[in-house]
Amino acid sequence: MKKKLKRLKMYALFMALVLMTILETQYVFAAENEVQENLLENDMELSILDNVEVASGKSLTAEELDVTTSGEEPTIYGSEEQISAISDDTDSKLYTGTVSGYLSKSGDYALYTAELPAGSYLQARLTLPGNNQIDYDLVLYDSALTVIKVSDYITLLNESETLSESIGYKAVSNEKVYIGVFSSSGGSDTEEYKLEFSIATNYSENNEPNENAKEAVALNLGKSGASISGALNSAIDNDWYSFTVLDSLYYDKIRVDMDFVSKTNDYTTEIYKNLSSDYYAMQLVAYGKGGEIDLPAGTYFLRVVCTNTLSNFNAAEYPAYTLSVTPVTKVDKVEITKFSGHNAAKVTYDQGTHYRIDENEYGPNEVTITGWAYYEDGVGNKYAAPNVKIDAVITDRQWAAINRPDMSTVYGSAVTGENGFFTMHVYLNRALGGLSHVAIVSTHYYDMLDVIISASNNSNAVYFDSFYLLKLSDFSGIPR
């Protein structure tokens, strides 16, 4: 007991020194103060082009894609000069390579051949010249030159690039195939195409192929969104998904979340709108690693694509991911209904009646913020806002007053459930104890913490509240 009293007296002396630099302030942390940290730094970037002219739809017939061989087609599998083994795993190897060339006019083509072992997976990606007068397609033929697959978007420049053509094919048995670069419109003797390819042996992934928009996996969002798992098994792999945005207050924005396991490989997500009514003219409307975006009603295509090159892709580190696409409800009001924490209770100090949370000497300091978000229409009807990301900034006034941002400010976030309510857990720094209140038998040393919460999809949906963080209660009778 004597040791405890000694500690409390030393603390009181320390606080007297601190209070020489801190006024028992009437300082108010205004709700409209600018928050320096961007809590939505991963929001997707808009890339919408206006007045885009789209060529008429196309879908070349097998007869139009007729080709013949010369017997001198370059081999893209089995030649050590052209193929590099990225993974030396004895059960599965990934071979990659790049070739390039020119097509002079419409109808010209170039063929490349590959001998695929049973169970292997072939991916090919064709990068076109950045010229809207040139339209090349990527075609996969079997050994008899019968068309197996075609990737043939309508050429549409997104800034200076057009969407690459991509195909994927899993060989059931040992077989010979031809990869064809075919000009359906235009050509150039100075602007080259680039054909990248990868062949994974003993391939076991079941989610492929979904290499182009025609093979996109449909996601049914409903009100709660959809989640799906996949993997980018090579640097030229791209996985396609589609989803529909409804004209509804439950679709105010769309949130894209990606959980990407790999540390050495990297990715990006891209959202496209098909501008053609009878085929695929893919306009890039958004890109980034995830975030929230305002999309008008309609159907969209989402591509998950690797940003590594063939040379720096790490095949040994399996790049699995989980993709979530969630509709975010329209919201114009957010509220805090309760603060919870260690020995939480409502008390009245000089700064008013607020929840008080005690520091926890046996564990971390934590506050739990409960609240809800809703949308109110013109006649006063309130609609719960599910799937809304709520961000919080918590500022300790006493640490802020002595210019200690490392101790004064912490952040939190949560997502509302189907009833519009959220529960947010935020770890707190220790209190300075810069304020005091003399009770009947003790003196309480505490800090005042201000909380600003806001909805990520509406910067005007903001709510301000405060709570106390108790440093200690001094029962020694030391006057303050």
MOUR-V873950 format. One line per field, one symbol per residue. ss: DSSP state (H for helix, E for strand, - for the rest). psi: psi as a letter, one per 30 degrees, with the letter a starting at -180 (. if undefined). burial: 1 if it has 24 or more other C-alpha atoms within 12 Angstrom, else 0. A space follows every 10 residues. Layout:
ss: ???
psi: ???
burial: ???
This chain:
ss: -HHHHHHHHH HHHHHHHHH- ---------- ---------- ----EE---- ---------- ---------- ---EE----- ---EE----- ---EEEEEEE EEE-----EE EEEEEE---- EEEEEEE--- ----EEEEEE E-----EEEE E-----EE-- EE--EEEEEE ----EEEEEE EEEEE--EEE EEEEEEEEEE ---------- --HHH-EE-- -----EEEEE E------EEE EEEEE---HH H-EEEEEEEE ------EEEE EEEE------ -EEEEEEE-- EEE----EEE EEEEEE---- ---------E EEEEEEEE-- --EEEEEEEE E---EEEEE- -EEEEEEE-- -----EEEEE EEEEEE---- -EEE----EE EEEEEEHHHH H---HHHHEE EEEEE----- EEEEEEE--- ----EEEE-- --EEEEEEEE EEEEE--EEE EEEEEEEEEE EEEE------
psi: eeeeeeeeee eeeeeeeeff fkkjlgkkjk fgkkkekjfh fgkkkkhkkl hkkklllljk leefgklllf fgkkkgkfjf efkkjekgkf ekljkllkll akkelkfllk kklkjklkgl kkkkkjklki jffkjklkkk lafggkkelk jilkkjkjcg llkkkklkkk kelklklkkk jkjfkalkff jllkjklkjk lhkfkfflkh flffgkkkkj ebffakkkka kjglfgkkkk lllkklilff helkkkkkjk ekffllllkk klkjfkfgbj jjkkfllagl akkjklkakl kkkkkkglle fgkjffjjil lkkkjkkkkk kfkklkfkkl ajhklkljaf gaklkkkkkj fgalkkkkkk alklkkafgg kkkkjlgkkk kkkkkjeeee fghiffffkl llllkkafgf llkkkkklll lehfllkjae glkkkllkkk kkllkfgjff ikkklllkjk elkjgfgkl.
burial: 0000000100 1100100010 0101000010 0000100011 0011100100 0001100001 0000111000 0001111000 0011111000 0111111111 1111001111 1111111011 1111111111 1111111111 1100111111 1111111100 0111111111 1000011111 1111111100 0011111111 1110001111 1111111010 1011111111 1111111111 1111110011 1111111111 0100111111 1111100001 1111111111 1111100011 1111111111 1011110111 1011111111 1111110111 1101000010 1001111110 0000111111 1111100000 0011111111 1111111111 1000001111 1111111001 1111111111 1111111000 0011111111 1111111110 1111111111 1111110000
